[in-house]
Amino acid sequence: MNPNPFRWPFRAQFLFGAVVCAALLAYALFEQFQMGIEPCPKCIFQRVAFLAMGVFFLAGAIHGPRAAGRRVYAILVAIAAATGAVVAVRHLIVQFTPQDPLMGGCGPGLNYLLDSFPVAEAIKKAFMATGDCGEIGWTFLGLTMPAWTLIWYVLLGAGALWAGFCQRKENGRFALR
Protein backbone atom coordinates (compact mmCIF):
# COMPACT_ATOMS: atom_id res chain seq x y z
CA MET A 1 0.00 0.00 0.00
CA ASN A 2 1.17 3.49 -0.77
CA PRO A 3 2.62 5.22 2.33
CA ASN A 4 0.80 8.45 1.39
CA PRO A 5 -2.64 8.32 3.08
CA PHE A 6 -4.04 10.73 0.47
CA ARG A 7 -3.52 7.98 -2.10
CA TRP A 8 -5.07 5.18 -0.08
CA PRO A 9 -8.36 3.67 -1.21
CA PHE A 10 -11.52 5.09 0.37
CA ARG A 11 -12.05 2.06 2.60
CA ALA A 12 -8.49 2.26 3.98
CA GLN A 13 -8.84 5.99 4.62
CA PHE A 14 -12.12 5.52 6.47
CA LEU A 15 -10.80 2.53 8.42
CA PHE A 16 -7.82 4.68 9.48
CA GLY A 17 -10.27 7.38 10.63
CA ALA A 18 -12.19 4.82 12.68
CA VAL A 19 -8.97 3.56 14.29
CA VAL A 20 -7.89 7.11 15.16
CA CYS A 21 -11.29 7.83 16.77
CA ALA A 22 -11.07 4.58 18.76
CA ALA A 23 -7.54 5.47 19.90
CA LEU A 24 -8.62 8.96 20.99
CA LEU A 25 -11.54 7.54 22.96
CA ALA A 26 -9.27 4.90 24.52
CA TYR A 27 -6.85 7.62 25.58
CA ALA A 28 -9.69 9.65 27.11
CA LEU A 29 -10.76 6.59 29.11
CA PHE A 30 -7.15 5.99 30.17
CA GLU A 31 -6.89 9.57 31.42
CA GLN A 32 -10.16 9.17 33.31
CA PHE A 33 -9.69 5.77 34.91
CA GLN A 34 -5.91 5.48 35.23
CA MET A 35 -4.81 9.09 35.69
CA GLY A 36 -7.86 10.24 37.66
CA ILE A 37 -8.87 13.17 35.43
CA GLU A 38 -12.65 13.33 35.69
CA PRO A 39 -14.43 14.56 32.56
CA CYS A 40 -16.84 17.47 32.69
CA PRO A 41 -20.10 17.45 30.68
CA LYS A 42 -18.37 19.19 27.76
CA CYS A 43 -15.76 16.43 27.71
CA ILE A 44 -18.51 13.83 27.57
CA PHE A 45 -20.12 15.57 24.58
CA GLN A 46 -16.75 15.68 22.85
CA ARG A 47 -16.42 11.94 23.40
CA VAL A 48 -19.88 11.41 21.93
CA ALA A 49 -18.80 13.36 18.84
CA PHE A 50 -15.71 11.15 18.43
CA LEU A 51 -17.88 8.07 18.92
CA ALA A 52 -20.29 9.24 16.20
CA MET A 53 -17.37 10.01 13.89
CA GLY A 54 -15.89 6.58 14.54
CA VAL A 55 -19.20 4.85 13.79
CA PHE A 56 -19.59 6.74 10.49
CA PHE A 57 -15.96 6.08 9.57
CA LEU A 58 -16.35 2.37 10.32
CA ALA A 59 -19.67 2.11 8.47
CA GLY A 60 -18.10 3.75 5.42
CA ALA A 61 -15.08 1.44 5.58
CA ILE A 62 -17.25 -1.67 5.84
CA HIS A 63 -19.75 -0.54 3.21
CA GLY A 64 -17.22 0.73 0.65
CA PRO A 65 -19.82 2.69 -1.34
CA ARG A 66 -19.57 4.32 -4.74
CA ALA A 67 -19.12 8.09 -5.21
CA ALA A 68 -22.52 9.28 -3.92
CA GLY A 69 -22.33 7.05 -0.85
CA ARG A 70 -18.79 8.21 -0.13
CA ARG A 71 -20.02 11.79 -0.07
CA VAL A 72 -22.83 10.89 2.34
CA TYR A 73 -20.44 9.20 4.77
CA ALA A 74 -17.99 12.10 4.47
CA ILE A 75 -20.73 14.61 5.24
CA LEU A 76 -21.93 12.58 8.25
CA VAL A 77 -18.40 12.48 9.64
CA ALA A 78 -17.98 16.20 8.95
CA ILE A 79 -21.24 17.02 10.77
CA ALA A 80 -20.11 15.04 13.82
CA ALA A 81 -16.68 16.72 13.62
CA ALA A 82 -18.24 20.18 13.38
CA THR A 83 -20.47 19.43 16.37
CA GLY A 84 -17.49 18.27 18.41
CA ALA A 85 -15.50 21.32 17.30
CA VAL A 86 -18.25 23.65 18.52
CA VAL A 87 -18.22 21.95 21.93
CA ALA A 88 -14.40 22.07 22.04
CA VAL A 89 -14.39 25.80 21.22
CA ARG A 90 -16.97 26.45 23.94
CA HIS A 91 -14.83 24.43 26.36
CA LEU A 92 -11.75 26.47 25.42
CA ILE A 93 -13.70 29.69 25.99
CA VAL A 94 -14.67 28.48 29.46
CA GLN A 95 -11.06 27.49 30.18
CA PHE A 96 -9.57 30.81 29.14
CA THR A 97 -12.22 33.13 30.56
CA PRO A 98 -11.48 34.38 34.08
CA GLN A 99 -13.51 32.32 36.51
CA ASP A 100 -15.91 33.81 39.03
CA PRO A 101 -14.75 32.59 42.48
CA LEU A 102 -18.36 32.48 43.68
CA MET A 103 -19.30 29.94 41.04
CA GLY A 104 -19.26 26.36 42.21
CA GLY A 105 -17.70 23.56 40.24
CA CYS A 106 -18.43 22.67 36.66
CA GLY A 107 -21.92 21.80 37.71
CA PRO A 108 -23.47 18.43 38.39
CA GLY A 109 -22.30 15.44 36.39
CA LEU A 110 -23.98 14.41 33.15
CA ASN A 111 -25.58 11.32 34.73
CA TYR A 112 -27.26 13.47 37.39
CA LEU A 113 -28.47 15.94 34.77
CA LEU A 114 -29.95 13.20 32.58
CA ASP A 115 -31.64 11.56 35.57
CA SER A 116 -33.04 14.83 36.93
CA PHE A 117 -34.11 16.77 33.84
CA PRO A 118 -35.57 16.16 30.40
CA VAL A 119 -32.85 15.51 27.81
CA ALA A 120 -33.10 18.96 26.19
CA GLU A 121 -32.85 20.70 29.58
CA ALA A 122 -29.98 18.42 30.68
CA ILE A 123 -28.01 19.24 27.51
CA LYS A 124 -28.69 22.96 27.99
CA LYS A 125 -27.49 22.80 31.62
CA ALA A 126 -24.39 20.82 30.63
CA PHE A 127 -23.41 23.50 28.12
CA MET A 128 -23.99 26.22 30.71
CA ALA A 129 -21.52 24.59 33.11
CA THR A 130 -18.65 26.72 34.37
CA GLY A 131 -16.10 26.44 37.15
CA ASP A 132 -14.18 23.15 37.07
CA CYS A 133 -14.58 23.04 33.30
CA GLY A 134 -12.29 26.05 33.35
CA GLU A 135 -9.54 24.32 35.29
CA ILE A 136 -6.62 23.18 33.21
CA GLY A 137 -5.37 19.91 34.65
CA TRP A 138 -3.72 18.48 31.53
CA THR A 139 -1.56 19.95 28.78
CA PHE A 140 0.63 18.55 26.04
CA LEU A 141 2.97 20.82 24.09
CA GLY A 142 1.27 23.76 25.78
CA LEU A 143 -2.24 22.86 24.56
CA THR A 144 -5.12 21.71 26.73
CA MET A 145 -7.22 18.64 26.00
CA PRO A 146 -10.06 20.63 24.35
CA ALA A 147 -7.50 22.29 22.07
CA TRP A 148 -6.19 18.89 21.01
CA THR A 149 -9.69 17.57 20.43
CA LEU A 150 -10.40 20.63 18.27
CA ILE A 151 -7.30 19.87 16.20
CA TRP A 152 -8.41 16.25 15.77
CA TYR A 153 -11.94 17.29 14.78
CA VAL A 154 -10.55 19.56 12.08
CA LEU A 155 -8.05 16.98 10.80
CA LEU A 156 -10.48 14.06 10.79
CA GLY A 157 -13.36 16.09 9.37
CA ALA A 158 -11.16 17.45 6.57
CA GLY A 159 -9.76 13.98 5.93
CA ALA A 160 -13.24 12.51 5.65
CA LEU A 161 -14.27 15.23 3.20
CA TRP A 162 -11.12 14.59 1.16
CA ALA A 163 -11.78 10.84 1.09
CA GLY A 164 -15.44 11.31 0.20
CA PHE A 165 -15.10 13.98 -2.44
CA CYS A 166 -11.86 13.18 -4.25
CA GLN A 167 -12.23 11.51 -7.62
CA ARG A 168 -10.34 8.28 -7.97
CA LYS A 169 -9.06 7.84 -11.53
CA GLU A 170 -7.69 4.85 -13.36
CA ASN A 171 -4.16 6.27 -13.50
CA GLY A 172 -3.93 6.42 -9.70
CA ARG A 173 -4.19 10.21 -9.52
CA PHE A 174 -6.78 12.03 -7.48
CA ALA A 175 -8.76 15.19 -8.09
CA LEU A 176 -11.53 16.90 -6.16
CA ARG A 177 -14.97 16.82 -7.75
C-alpha positions as CSV (number, residue, x, y, z in Angstrom):
1,M,0.0,0.0,0.0
2,N,1.2,3.5,-0.8
3,P,2.6,5.2,2.3
4,N,0.8,8.4,1.4
5,P,-2.6,8.3,3.1
6,F,-4.0,10.7,0.5
7,R,-3.5,8.0,-2.1
8,W,-5.1,5.2,-0.1
9,P,-8.4,3.7,-1.2
10,F,-11.5,5.1,0.4
11,R,-12.0,2.1,2.6
12,A,-8.5,2.3,4.0
13,Q,-8.8,6.0,4.6
14,F,-12.1,5.5,6.5
15,L,-10.8,2.5,8.4
16,F,-7.8,4.7,9.5
17,G,-10.3,7.4,10.6
18,A,-12.2,4.8,12.7
19,V,-9.0,3.6,14.3
20,V,-7.9,7.1,15.2
21,C,-11.3,7.8,16.8
22,A,-11.1,4.6,18.8
23,A,-7.5,5.5,19.9
24,L,-8.6,9.0,21.0
25,L,-11.5,7.5,23.0
26,A,-9.3,4.9,24.5
27,Y,-6.9,7.6,25.6
28,A,-9.7,9.7,27.1
29,L,-10.8,6.6,29.1
30,F,-7.1,6.0,30.2
31,E,-6.9,9.6,31.4
32,Q,-10.2,9.2,33.3
33,F,-9.7,5.8,34.9
34,Q,-5.9,5.5,35.2
35,M,-4.8,9.1,35.7
36,G,-7.9,10.2,37.7
37,I,-8.9,13.2,35.4
38,E,-12.7,13.3,35.7
39,P,-14.4,14.6,32.6
40,C,-16.8,17.5,32.7
41,P,-20.1,17.5,30.7
42,K,-18.4,19.2,27.8
43,C,-15.8,16.4,27.7
44,I,-18.5,13.8,27.6
45,F,-20.1,15.6,24.6
46,Q,-16.7,15.7,22.8
47,R,-16.4,11.9,23.4
48,V,-19.9,11.4,21.9
49,A,-18.8,13.4,18.8
50,F,-15.7,11.1,18.4
51,L,-17.9,8.1,18.9
52,A,-20.3,9.2,16.2
53,M,-17.4,10.0,13.9
54,G,-15.9,6.6,14.5
55,V,-19.2,4.9,13.8
56,F,-19.6,6.7,10.5
57,F,-16.0,6.1,9.6
58,L,-16.3,2.4,10.3
59,A,-19.7,2.1,8.5
60,G,-18.1,3.7,5.4
61,A,-15.1,1.4,5.6
62,I,-17.2,-1.7,5.8
63,H,-19.7,-0.5,3.2
64,G,-17.2,0.7,0.6
65,P,-19.8,2.7,-1.3
66,R,-19.6,4.3,-4.7
67,A,-19.1,8.1,-5.2
68,A,-22.5,9.3,-3.9
69,G,-22.3,7.0,-0.8
70,R,-18.8,8.2,-0.1
71,R,-20.0,11.8,-0.1
72,V,-22.8,10.9,2.3
73,Y,-20.4,9.2,4.8
74,A,-18.0,12.1,4.5
75,I,-20.7,14.6,5.2
76,L,-21.9,12.6,8.2
77,V,-18.4,12.5,9.6
78,A,-18.0,16.2,8.9
79,I,-21.2,17.0,10.8
80,A,-20.1,15.0,13.8
81,A,-16.7,16.7,13.6
82,A,-18.2,20.2,13.4
83,T,-20.5,19.4,16.4
84,G,-17.5,18.3,18.4
85,A,-15.5,21.3,17.3
86,V,-18.3,23.7,18.5
87,V,-18.2,21.9,21.9
88,A,-14.4,22.1,22.0
89,V,-14.4,25.8,21.2
90,R,-17.0,26.4,23.9
91,H,-14.8,24.4,26.4
92,L,-11.8,26.5,25.4
93,I,-13.7,29.7,26.0
94,V,-14.7,28.5,29.5
95,Q,-11.1,27.5,30.2
96,F,-9.6,30.8,29.1
97,T,-12.2,33.1,30.6
98,P,-11.5,34.4,34.1
99,Q,-13.5,32.3,36.5
100,D,-15.9,33.8,39.0
101,P,-14.7,32.6,42.5
102,L,-18.4,32.5,43.7
103,M,-19.3,29.9,41.0
104,G,-19.3,26.4,42.2
105,G,-17.7,23.6,40.2
106,C,-18.4,22.7,36.7
107,G,-21.9,21.8,37.7
108,P,-23.5,18.4,38.4
109,G,-22.3,15.4,36.4
110,L,-24.0,14.4,33.1
111,N,-25.6,11.3,34.7
112,Y,-27.3,13.5,37.4
113,L,-28.5,15.9,34.8
114,L,-29.9,13.2,32.6
115,D,-31.6,11.6,35.6
116,S,-33.0,14.8,36.9
117,F,-34.1,16.8,33.8
118,P,-35.6,16.2,30.4
119,V,-32.9,15.5,27.8
120,A,-33.1,19.0,26.2
121,E,-32.9,20.7,29.6
122,A,-30.0,18.4,30.7
123,I,-28.0,19.2,27.5
124,K,-28.7,23.0,28.0
125,K,-27.5,22.8,31.6
126,A,-24.4,20.8,30.6
127,F,-23.4,23.5,28.1
128,M,-24.0,26.2,30.7
129,A,-21.5,24.6,33.1
130,T,-18.7,26.7,34.4
131,G,-16.1,26.4,37.2
132,D,-14.2,23.2,37.1
133,C,-14.6,23.0,33.3
134,G,-12.3,26.1,33.3
135,E,-9.5,24.3,35.3
136,I,-6.6,23.2,33.2
137,G,-5.4,19.9,34.6
138,W,-3.7,18.5,31.5
139,T,-1.6,20.0,28.8
140,F,0.6,18.6,26.0
141,L,3.0,20.8,24.1
142,G,1.3,23.8,25.8
143,L,-2.2,22.9,24.6
144,T,-5.1,21.7,26.7
145,M,-7.2,18.6,26.0
146,P,-10.1,20.6,24.3
147,A,-7.5,22.3,22.1
148,W,-6.2,18.9,21.0
149,T,-9.7,17.6,20.4
150,L,-10.4,20.6,18.3
151,I,-7.3,19.9,16.2
152,W,-8.4,16.3,15.8
153,Y,-11.9,17.3,14.8
154,V,-10.6,19.6,12.1
155,L,-8.0,17.0,10.8
156,L,-10.5,14.1,10.8
157,G,-13.4,16.1,9.4
158,A,-11.2,17.5,6.6
159,G,-9.8,14.0,5.9
160,A,-13.2,12.5,5.6
161,L,-14.3,15.2,3.2
162,W,-11.1,14.6,1.2
163,A,-11.8,10.8,1.1
164,G,-15.4,11.3,0.2
165,F,-15.1,14.0,-2.4
166,C,-11.9,13.2,-4.2
167,Q,-12.2,11.5,-7.6
168,R,-10.3,8.3,-8.0
169,K,-9.1,7.8,-11.5
170,E,-7.7,4.9,-13.4
171,N,-4.2,6.3,-13.5
172,G,-3.9,6.4,-9.7
173,R,-4.2,10.2,-9.5
174,F,-6.8,12.0,-7.5
175,A,-8.8,15.2,-8.1
176,L,-11.5,16.9,-6.2
177,R,-15.0,16.8,-7.8
